[in-house]
Amino acid sequence: MRFSKRVSSIAPSPTLGITAKAKEMQAKGIDIIGFGAGEPDFDTPANIKEAAKKAVDAGFTKYTPTSGIPELKRAICKKLKRDNDLDYMQEEILVSCGAKHSIFNAILALCDGGDEVILPSPYWVSYPEMIKLAGANLVVIKTTQQNNFKITPEQLRDSITPRTKLVILNSPSNPTGMVYTKEELRPLAEILVEAGICCISDEIYEKIIYDGREHVSIASLNPEMKGLTIVVNGVSKSYSMTGWRIGYAAGPREIIQVMSNLQDHSTSNPTSISQKAALEALEGPQESAGEMVRAFAERRNYIVERLNSIRGISCLMPEGAFYAFPDVSQILGKRHGGQTIKDSISLTELLLTESRVAVVPGAVFGDDNHLRLSYATSMENIAKGMDRIEEFMNKIG
């Protein structure tokens, strides 16, 4: 069968693929330590689950407005004001089937064929595929461990052309865990305002942040930047609600309306029951989110210390999210068991087959010198996985 060029150009999600392969091996009785998952390993808090049960019992199982129920949109407005010092009206909010859906809507709403989208690398694996589906061209700004994986104003200015339509920023970052400060965002915002270029600010890991750092939304810096920004967030990561599929976008009314029109003809409304659960997540007790972050911080400290103690590996301390992004460039080109480790993909395959550890190759994030390890798993699993990786690395010639 002949498929459209649109879908033929995109690749499946490698992070989901790694997780699926690891689960397949586990189903065969193989003991696999998985560092691939991009979701918290904690259960959804009880009060949120109870709100969903009440919604079911009350018969709240029908269509809702495409853009989300009014009470949830009001709660999102309150959250954005409370946490981010951003004022939005309900008409400037769109509730979608996850933050991924919100980003997809925004890219399709803003980009035409031939438009350019600036994307810092390393990047989340779905951004390039979404840009391809919109027919736009990807312009990558390469960052390195030496500059904490953050773009500079000079890099941004040099990447802008007359065809630049959009910039995507992700802070805290997947896969690096780095967080932009207000001082780092301000000159970037000045450049975008001067050029009149829109920005998608992906803030899904906003509440998973460490060491007293402050999350800053680029939209909060000045009214001009707010008018160019689509803020994307959701409940998946902060409240361990990945399967509930509720994300949201906040932005200028005319952009949100176009995104809502697109959603009208693709998914219609997000799940009614999940919207009630998300309402409780935003308005109910917040202690569980703090407890989860404290657990992640302990795991982060341990896994980074272990990684930096392994020969040939170096790793920055993540400032947010729940990923470590170690540099393995010293390993590439060396041999293990008669096989040359050509790149991060071959290293990942060897770790899975030889050491029974599932990680994600940095190549799929745009940086072949790194691996991504999620520490959204138990401390016991992390310790066992680090032991296996260390044993593997010690055998490399």
CORBEL-V996690 format. One line per field, one symbol per residue. phi: phi as a letter, one per 40 degrees, with the letter a starting at -180 (. if undefined). psi: psi as a letter, one per 20 degrees, with the letter a starting at -180 (. if undefined). A space follows every 50 residues. Layout:
phi=???
psi=???
This chain:
phi=.ccccdcccbbcccccccccccccccccgccbcbbccbacccccdccccc ccccccccgcbbdbddchcdccccccdccccccbfbbbcdcbbbcbchcd ccccdccccbbbdgcbbcbcbcbcccdccccdccgcbcbcbcbbccbffb cbdcccccccbcccbabbbbadcbbcgcbccdcccdcccccccdcgbcbc bcbccdccabfgcbcbcccccacccdcbbbcbaibdccbfbdccfbbabb addccccccccccdbbbgccddccccccccdcbcdbcccccccccccccd dcccccccccdgbbaccccafbbbbccbccccgcbbfgbcccaccccccc ccccbfbbbbccdccgaccbbbbcbcacccccccccccccccccccc
psi=qprqhghiiqqqohghgggggghghhhjjpopopkhplqqjqqpqhhghh hgghgghikmjrqrqgiqqhhghghgggghgghjlpoqrhijppprmqhg ggggggghhhprpiqpppoqpqrphhghhggghijrppopoprrhhkkkq qqhggggiipriiphqppqopqpoihjqpprhhhhghghgggghikpqpo ookhjginqrkjqpppphhihrhghhiipoppaaigghjlkgihmorqqp aqghghgghhgghhjfibqrpgghhhghghghiaqjhhghhghhghgggg gghggggiippjpqpqoqiablqqmqpkhihpirqokjppnhahghgghg hghhilporpqhhijjoijrqpppklrqhghggghhgggggghiip.
